[in-house]
């Protein structure tokens, strides 16, 4: 797990000024993979005390633009953030409770990286979302 000094270094490497809110948001995203904005705000407030919603939104936008975090938005879900960046991975989402987990992408010549028609685009990433029931929900009795 990265330390506060690691987060400071990450921010400097992408030419972002090191601020307490930026470090706190980056730490919260690392500590809570696939967290929504409200959860991140709660974690940041536990760490810093008072911080505005807008400040956290602004930091998330800056961190996403800088490539330090990734924003995902599965259909029917609010935006979520993760620290796993720089690779082409996918997600599995529980239809019942909404829990999200990472799924590594197959590499090489695979269906998820080779579209049947690229329409002239230069493809550099594919996003696949797998849907189903997580282990906890699949054994829970239905009512």
Biotite code that builds the C-alpha atoms (Angstrom):
import biotite.structure as struc

atoms = struc.array([
    struc.Atom([0.000, 0.000, 0.000], chain_id="A", res_id=1, res_name="UNK", atom_name="CA", element="C"),
    struc.Atom([1.425, 3.396, -0.941], chain_id="A", res_id=2, res_name="UNK", atom_name="CA", element="C"),
    struc.Atom([2.422, 5.808, 1.830], chain_id="A", res_id=3, res_name="UNK", atom_name="CA", element="C"),
    struc.Atom([1.604, 9.527, 2.029], chain_id="A", res_id=4, res_name="UNK", atom_name="CA", element="C"),
    struc.Atom([5.071, 10.291, 0.623], chain_id="A", res_id=5, res_name="UNK", atom_name="CA", element="C"),
    struc.Atom([4.326, 7.923, -2.296], chain_id="A", res_id=6, res_name="UNK", atom_name="CA", element="C"),
    struc.Atom([1.126, 9.870, -3.001], chain_id="A", res_id=7, res_name="UNK", atom_name="CA", element="C"),
    struc.Atom([3.055, 13.149, -2.872], chain_id="A", res_id=8, res_name="UNK", atom_name="CA", element="C"),
    struc.Atom([5.596, 11.753, -5.351], chain_id="A", res_id=9, res_name="UNK", atom_name="CA", element="C"),
    struc.Atom([2.784, 10.558, -7.651], chain_id="A", res_id=10, res_name="UNK", atom_name="CA", element="C"),
    struc.Atom([1.253, 14.028, -7.660], chain_id="A", res_id=11, res_name="UNK", atom_name="CA", element="C"),
    struc.Atom([4.576, 15.714, -8.404], chain_id="A", res_id=12, res_name="UNK", atom_name="CA", element="C"),
    struc.Atom([5.313, 13.263, -11.236], chain_id="A", res_id=13, res_name="UNK", atom_name="CA", element="C"),
    struc.Atom([2.180, 14.411, -13.071], chain_id="A", res_id=14, res_name="UNK", atom_name="CA", element="C"),
    struc.Atom([2.864, 18.090, -12.301], chain_id="A", res_id=15, res_name="UNK", atom_name="CA", element="C"),
    struc.Atom([0.046, 18.453, -9.762], chain_id="A", res_id=16, res_name="UNK", atom_name="CA", element="C"),
    struc.Atom([0.621, 20.570, -6.695], chain_id="A", res_id=17, res_name="UNK", atom_name="CA", element="C"),
    struc.Atom([0.712, 18.526, -3.494], chain_id="A", res_id=18, res_name="UNK", atom_name="CA", element="C"),
    struc.Atom([-2.197, 19.501, -1.251], chain_id="A", res_id=19, res_name="UNK", atom_name="CA", element="C"),
    struc.Atom([-3.754, 17.757, 1.722], chain_id="A", res_id=20, res_name="UNK", atom_name="CA", element="C"),
    struc.Atom([-7.069, 17.194, -0.112], chain_id="A", res_id=21, res_name="UNK", atom_name="CA", element="C"),
    struc.Atom([-5.298, 15.673, -3.134], chain_id="A", res_id=22, res_name="UNK", atom_name="CA", element="C"),
    struc.Atom([-3.268, 13.323, -0.957], chain_id="A", res_id=23, res_name="UNK", atom_name="CA", element="C"),
    struc.Atom([-6.374, 12.389, 1.055], chain_id="A", res_id=24, res_name="UNK", atom_name="CA", element="C"),
    struc.Atom([-8.482, 11.687, -2.049], chain_id="A", res_id=25, res_name="UNK", atom_name="CA", element="C"),
    struc.Atom([-5.705, 9.660, -3.691], chain_id="A", res_id=26, res_name="UNK", atom_name="CA", element="C"),
    struc.Atom([-5.308, 7.674, -0.474], chain_id="A", res_id=27, res_name="UNK", atom_name="CA", element="C"),
    struc.Atom([-9.083, 7.089, -0.235], chain_id="A", res_id=28, res_name="UNK", atom_name="CA", element="C"),
    struc.Atom([-9.239, 5.781, -3.813], chain_id="A", res_id=29, res_name="UNK", atom_name="CA", element="C"),
    struc.Atom([-6.334, 3.414, -3.107], chain_id="A", res_id=30, res_name="UNK", atom_name="CA", element="C"),
    struc.Atom([-7.940, 2.239, 0.152], chain_id="A", res_id=31, res_name="UNK", atom_name="CA", element="C"),
    struc.Atom([-11.441, 1.788, -1.318], chain_id="A", res_id=32, res_name="UNK", atom_name="CA", element="C"),
    struc.Atom([-11.307, 0.392, -4.867], chain_id="A", res_id=33, res_name="UNK", atom_name="CA", element="C"),
    struc.Atom([-14.409, 1.091, -6.953], chain_id="A", res_id=34, res_name="UNK", atom_name="CA", element="C"),
    struc.Atom([-15.770, 3.552, -4.377], chain_id="A", res_id=35, res_name="UNK", atom_name="CA", element="C"),
    struc.Atom([-18.377, 6.103, -5.362], chain_id="A", res_id=36, res_name="UNK", atom_name="CA", element="C"),
    struc.Atom([-17.910, 9.805, -4.759], chain_id="A", res_id=37, res_name="UNK", atom_name="CA", element="C"),
    struc.Atom([-19.941, 9.857, -1.530], chain_id="A", res_id=38, res_name="UNK", atom_name="CA", element="C"),
    struc.Atom([-17.814, 7.064, -0.050], chain_id="A", res_id=39, res_name="UNK", atom_name="CA", element="C"),
    struc.Atom([-14.639, 8.899, -1.035], chain_id="A", res_id=40, res_name="UNK", atom_name="CA", element="C"),
    struc.Atom([-15.960, 12.109, 0.534], chain_id="A", res_id=41, res_name="UNK", atom_name="CA", element="C"),
    struc.Atom([-16.647, 10.194, 3.765], chain_id="A", res_id=42, res_name="UNK", atom_name="CA", element="C"),
    struc.Atom([-13.139, 8.700, 3.819], chain_id="A", res_id=43, res_name="UNK", atom_name="CA", element="C"),
    struc.Atom([-11.541, 12.082, 3.114], chain_id="A", res_id=44, res_name="UNK", atom_name="CA", element="C"),
    struc.Atom([-13.571, 13.725, 5.888], chain_id="A", res_id=45, res_name="UNK", atom_name="CA", element="C"),
    struc.Atom([-12.437, 11.022, 8.339], chain_id="A", res_id=46, res_name="UNK", atom_name="CA", element="C"),
    struc.Atom([-8.870, 11.909, 7.415], chain_id="A", res_id=47, res_name="UNK", atom_name="CA", element="C"),
    struc.Atom([-9.053, 15.712, 7.069], chain_id="A", res_id=48, res_name="UNK", atom_name="CA", element="C"),
    struc.Atom([-12.209, 16.815, 8.828], chain_id="A", res_id=49, res_name="UNK", atom_name="CA", element="C"),
    struc.Atom([-14.266, 19.376, 6.961], chain_id="A", res_id=50, res_name="UNK", atom_name="CA", element="C"),
    struc.Atom([-13.893, 19.323, 3.184], chain_id="A", res_id=51, res_name="UNK", atom_name="CA", element="C"),
    struc.Atom([-16.505, 20.353, 0.649], chain_id="A", res_id=52, res_name="UNK", atom_name="CA", element="C"),
    struc.Atom([-18.161, 18.065, -1.851], chain_id="A", res_id=53, res_name="UNK", atom_name="CA", element="C"),
    struc.Atom([-16.961, 20.393, -4.609], chain_id="A", res_id=54, res_name="UNK", atom_name="CA", element="C"),
    struc.Atom([-13.336, 20.143, -3.457], chain_id="A", res_id=55, res_name="UNK", atom_name="CA", element="C"),
    struc.Atom([-13.461, 16.340, -3.658], chain_id="A", res_id=56, res_name="UNK", atom_name="CA", element="C"),
    struc.Atom([-15.174, 16.451, -7.071], chain_id="A", res_id=57, res_name="UNK", atom_name="CA", element="C"),
    struc.Atom([-12.486, 18.867, -8.312], chain_id="A", res_id=58, res_name="UNK", atom_name="CA", element="C"),
    struc.Atom([-9.678, 16.666, -6.984], chain_id="A", res_id=59, res_name="UNK", atom_name="CA", element="C"),
    struc.Atom([-11.195, 13.531, -8.540], chain_id="A", res_id=60, res_name="UNK", atom_name="CA", element="C"),
    struc.Atom([-11.457, 15.334, -11.876], chain_id="A", res_id=61, res_name="UNK", atom_name="CA", element="C"),
    struc.Atom([-7.813, 16.473, -11.681], chain_id="A", res_id=62, res_name="UNK", atom_name="CA", element="C"),
    struc.Atom([-6.557, 13.029, -10.636], chain_id="A", res_id=63, res_name="UNK", atom_name="CA", element="C"),
    struc.Atom([-8.536, 11.370, -13.437], chain_id="A", res_id=64, res_name="UNK", atom_name="CA", element="C"),
    struc.Atom([-7.257, 13.850, -16.043], chain_id="A", res_id=65, res_name="UNK", atom_name="CA", element="C"),
    struc.Atom([-3.694, 13.257, -14.818], chain_id="A", res_id=66, res_name="UNK", atom_name="CA", element="C"),
    struc.Atom([-4.111, 9.483, -15.099], chain_id="A", res_id=67, res_name="UNK", atom_name="CA", element="C"),
    struc.Atom([-3.658, 8.770, -11.386], chain_id="A", res_id=68, res_name="UNK", atom_name="CA", element="C"),
    struc.Atom([-7.170, 7.363, -10.985], chain_id="A", res_id=69, res_name="UNK", atom_name="CA", element="C"),
    struc.Atom([-9.687, 5.856, -13.369], chain_id="A", res_id=70, res_name="UNK", atom_name="CA", element="C"),
    struc.Atom([-13.379, 6.684, -13.441], chain_id="A", res_id=71, res_name="UNK", atom_name="CA", element="C"),
    struc.Atom([-15.729, 3.851, -14.311], chain_id="A", res_id=72, res_name="UNK", atom_name="CA", element="C"),
    struc.Atom([-19.488, 4.044, -14.646], chain_id="A", res_id=73, res_name="UNK", atom_name="CA", element="C"),
    struc.Atom([-21.226, 0.711, -15.134], chain_id="A", res_id=74, res_name="UNK", atom_name="CA", element="C"),
    struc.Atom([-24.715, 1.169, -16.611], chain_id="A", res_id=75, res_name="UNK", atom_name="CA", element="C"),
    struc.Atom([-27.222, 1.872, -13.850], chain_id="A", res_id=76, res_name="UNK", atom_name="CA", element="C"),
    struc.Atom([-24.492, 2.853, -11.366], chain_id="A", res_id=77, res_name="UNK", atom_name="CA", element="C"),
    struc.Atom([-23.028, 6.109, -10.168], chain_id="A", res_id=78, res_name="UNK", atom_name="CA", element="C"),
    struc.Atom([-19.453, 6.950, -11.133], chain_id="A", res_id=79, res_name="UNK", atom_name="CA", element="C"),
    struc.Atom([-16.825, 4.970, -9.276], chain_id="A", res_id=80, res_name="UNK", atom_name="CA", element="C"),
    struc.Atom([-13.092, 5.464, -8.990], chain_id="A", res_id=81, res_name="UNK", atom_name="CA", element="C"),
    struc.Atom([-10.158, 3.118, -8.867], chain_id="A", res_id=82, res_name="UNK", atom_name="CA", element="C"),
    struc.Atom([-6.401, 3.435, -8.567], chain_id="A", res_id=83, res_name="UNK", atom_name="CA", element="C"),
    struc.Atom([-5.659, 0.627, -11.019], chain_id="A", res_id=84, res_name="UNK", atom_name="CA", element="C"),
    struc.Atom([-4.630, 2.574, -14.104], chain_id="A", res_id=85, res_name="UNK", atom_name="CA", element="C"),
    struc.Atom([-2.356, 1.973, -17.053], chain_id="A", res_id=86, res_name="UNK", atom_name="CA", element="C"),
    struc.Atom([-3.672, -1.434, -18.028], chain_id="A", res_id=87, res_name="UNK", atom_name="CA", element="C"),
    struc.Atom([-6.647, -2.708, -19.959], chain_id="A", res_id=88, res_name="UNK", atom_name="CA", element="C"),
    struc.Atom([-8.667, -4.544, -17.331], chain_id="A", res_id=89, res_name="UNK", atom_name="CA", element="C"),
    struc.Atom([-12.387, -5.097, -17.078], chain_id="A", res_id=90, res_name="UNK", atom_name="CA", element="C"),
    struc.Atom([-14.948, -5.429, -14.295], chain_id="A", res_id=91, res_name="UNK", atom_name="CA", element="C"),
    struc.Atom([-17.495, -7.882, -12.961], chain_id="A", res_id=92, res_name="UNK", atom_name="CA", element="C"),
    struc.Atom([-20.549, -6.335, -11.290], chain_id="A", res_id=93, res_name="UNK", atom_name="CA", element="C"),
    struc.Atom([-23.067, -8.041, -8.997], chain_id="A", res_id=94, res_name="UNK", atom_name="CA", element="C"),
    struc.Atom([-26.621, -7.473, -10.216], chain_id="A", res_id=95, res_name="UNK", atom_name="CA", element="C"),
    struc.Atom([-27.918, -7.729, -6.664], chain_id="A", res_id=96, res_name="UNK", atom_name="CA", element="C"),
    struc.Atom([-25.620, -5.770, -4.329], chain_id="A", res_id=97, res_name="UNK", atom_name="CA", element="C"),
    struc.Atom([-23.555, -3.811, -6.866], chain_id="A", res_id=98, res_name="UNK", atom_name="CA", element="C"),
    struc.Atom([-20.125, -4.977, -5.681], chain_id="A", res_id=99, res_name="UNK", atom_name="CA", element="C"),
    struc.Atom([-17.457, -4.577, -8.383], chain_id="A", res_id=100, res_name="UNK", atom_name="CA", element="C"),
    struc.Atom([-14.262, -6.576, -8.896], chain_id="A", res_id=101, res_name="UNK", atom_name="CA", element="C"),
    struc.Atom([-11.420, -6.326, -11.400], chain_id="A", res_id=102, res_name="UNK", atom_name="CA", element="C"),
    struc.Atom([-11.003, -8.874, -14.179], chain_id="A", res_id=103, res_name="UNK", atom_name="CA", element="C"),
    struc.Atom([-7.714, -9.014, -16.062], chain_id="A", res_id=104, res_name="UNK", atom_name="CA", element="C"),
    struc.Atom([-8.082, -8.732, -19.816], chain_id="A", res_id=105, res_name="UNK", atom_name="CA", element="C"),
    struc.Atom([-6.813, -11.500, -22.012], chain_id="A", res_id=106, res_name="UNK", atom_name="CA", element="C"),
    struc.Atom([-3.837, -10.309, -24.034], chain_id="A", res_id=107, res_name="UNK", atom_name="CA", element="C"),
    struc.Atom([-2.916, -10.838, -27.637], chain_id="A", res_id=108, res_name="UNK", atom_name="CA", element="C"),
    struc.Atom([-5.390, -11.520, -30.402], chain_id="A", res_id=109, res_name="UNK", atom_name="CA", element="C"),
    struc.Atom([-8.567, -11.829, -28.396], chain_id="A", res_id=110, res_name="UNK", atom_name="CA", element="C"),
    struc.Atom([-12.198, -10.945, -29.007], chain_id="A", res_id=111, res_name="UNK", atom_name="CA", element="C"),
    struc.Atom([-12.166, -8.128, -26.433], chain_id="A", res_id=112, res_name="UNK", atom_name="CA", element="C"),
    struc.Atom([-9.340, -6.314, -28.248], chain_id="A", res_id=113, res_name="UNK", atom_name="CA", element="C"),
    struc.Atom([-10.261, -7.024, -31.868], chain_id="A", res_id=114, res_name="UNK", atom_name="CA", element="C"),
    struc.Atom([-13.599, -5.509, -32.911], chain_id="A", res_id=115, res_name="UNK", atom_name="CA", element="C"),
    struc.Atom([-15.398, -6.969, -35.916], chain_id="A", res_id=116, res_name="UNK", atom_name="CA", element="C"),
    struc.Atom([-15.372, -3.469, -37.480], chain_id="A", res_id=117, res_name="UNK", atom_name="CA", element="C"),
    struc.Atom([-13.176, -0.693, -36.095], chain_id="A", res_id=118, res_name="UNK", atom_name="CA", element="C"),
    struc.Atom([-14.782, 1.973, -38.342], chain_id="A", res_id=119, res_name="UNK", atom_name="CA", element="C"),
    struc.Atom([-11.328, 3.440, -38.931], chain_id="A", res_id=120, res_name="UNK", atom_name="CA", element="C"),
    struc.Atom([-10.583, 3.972, -35.241], chain_id="A", res_id=121, res_name="UNK", atom_name="CA", element="C"),
    struc.Atom([-7.176, 3.166, -33.797], chain_id="A", res_id=122, res_name="UNK", atom_name="CA", element="C"),
    struc.Atom([-8.231, 0.942, -30.871], chain_id="A", res_id=123, res_name="UNK", atom_name="CA", element="C"),
    struc.Atom([-6.115, 1.240, -27.736], chain_id="A", res_id=124, res_name="UNK", atom_name="CA", element="C"),
    struc.Atom([-8.518, 0.035, -25.065], chain_id="A", res_id=125, res_name="UNK", atom_name="CA", element="C"),
    struc.Atom([-11.596, -2.127, -24.688], chain_id="A", res_id=126, res_name="UNK", atom_name="CA", element="C"),
    struc.Atom([-14.088, -2.020, -21.842], chain_id="A", res_id=127, res_name="UNK", atom_name="CA", element="C"),
    struc.Atom([-16.045, -5.119, -20.971], chain_id="A", res_id=128, res_name="UNK", atom_name="CA", element="C"),
    struc.Atom([-18.421, -5.408, -18.045], chain_id="A", res_id=129, res_name="UNK", atom_name="CA", element="C"),
    struc.Atom([-19.416, -8.843, -16.857], chain_id="A", res_id=130, res_name="UNK", atom_name="CA", element="C"),
    struc.Atom([-22.700, -9.055, -14.934], chain_id="A", res_id=131, res_name="UNK", atom_name="CA", element="C"),
    struc.Atom([-23.837, -11.723, -12.509], chain_id="A", res_id=132, res_name="UNK", atom_name="CA", element="C"),
    struc.Atom([-24.223, -12.478, -8.812], chain_id="A", res_id=133, res_name="UNK", atom_name="CA", element="C"),
    struc.Atom([-21.333, -12.237, -6.373], chain_id="A", res_id=134, res_name="UNK", atom_name="CA", element="C"),
    struc.Atom([-20.651, -15.251, -4.122], chain_id="A", res_id=135, res_name="UNK", atom_name="CA", element="C"),
    struc.Atom([-22.549, -13.728, -1.176], chain_id="A", res_id=136, res_name="UNK", atom_name="CA", element="C"),
    struc.Atom([-25.638, -12.900, -3.243], chain_id="A", res_id=137, res_name="UNK", atom_name="CA", element="C"),
    struc.Atom([-25.671, -16.182, -5.150], chain_id="A", res_id=138, res_name="UNK", atom_name="CA", element="C"),
    struc.Atom([-26.071, -18.188, -1.935], chain_id="A", res_id=139, res_name="UNK", atom_name="CA", element="C"),
    struc.Atom([-28.451, -15.777, -0.192], chain_id="A", res_id=140, res_name="UNK", atom_name="CA", element="C"),
    struc.Atom([-32.018, -17.087, 0.017], chain_id="A", res_id=141, res_name="UNK", atom_name="CA", element="C"),
    struc.Atom([-34.412, -15.121, -2.155], chain_id="A", res_id=142, res_name="UNK", atom_name="CA", element="C"),
    struc.Atom([-37.501, -13.686, -0.522], chain_id="A", res_id=143, res_name="UNK", atom_name="CA", element="C"),
])
